[in-house]
Amino acid sequence: MWQRRPLQRQSFARRVASWGLPLAWVVVFVQKLAPFLSRFTIKMLVVLYTICVAVEGTTRDLELPRQGRRRKSLREKVSSAVLIGLNFVSDAACALCSVFFLQGIDIAPAPFFAPLLILAVASHCVVEMRVDAMLNELHGGGGRGFARRGFTAQEKEFEIESVTLIN
């Protein structure tokens, strides 16, 4: 759970249904059976859950592996910090969305769910677009061919020969 994770794509559903969601369900279940938690305690548990999920999201690598000892430029440092911040915001917003309508947990009035969901989806999309761009850069994505690797001269020649034979 708290281990470094390699650079990889992550779906929105996986981000929303995080490891702590069953724990939140247990808290709601216990509160329904024997209501002993005050409203303040429930809100503090929601805040703690949100912080834990967001901090666990920071274990995800969001940088390309570096080849040499080249220092990062200011632009790369700022871009990396913004991406990590957006990932943190996305994880926190998704954690709040996942417990927003659980019975017995009052986070905010219902109209606040729509902006929270929009924030979660938008920040998730920005992070995943950047991760996709980094993965394409890492795997040499720039061509137009199969898996964005481009076509070799042999493949082009074979295609021309096969078209000629058919005609």
Secondary structure, 3 states (H helix, E strand, C coil): CCCCECCCCCCHHHHHCCCCHHHHHHHHHHHHHCCCCCHHHHHHHHHHHHHHHHHHHCCECCCCCCCCCCCCCHHHHHHHHHHHHHHHHHHHHHHHHHHCCCCCCCCCCHHHHHHHHHHHHHHHHHHHHHHHHHHHHHCCCCCCCHHHCCCCHHHHHHHHHHHHHHC
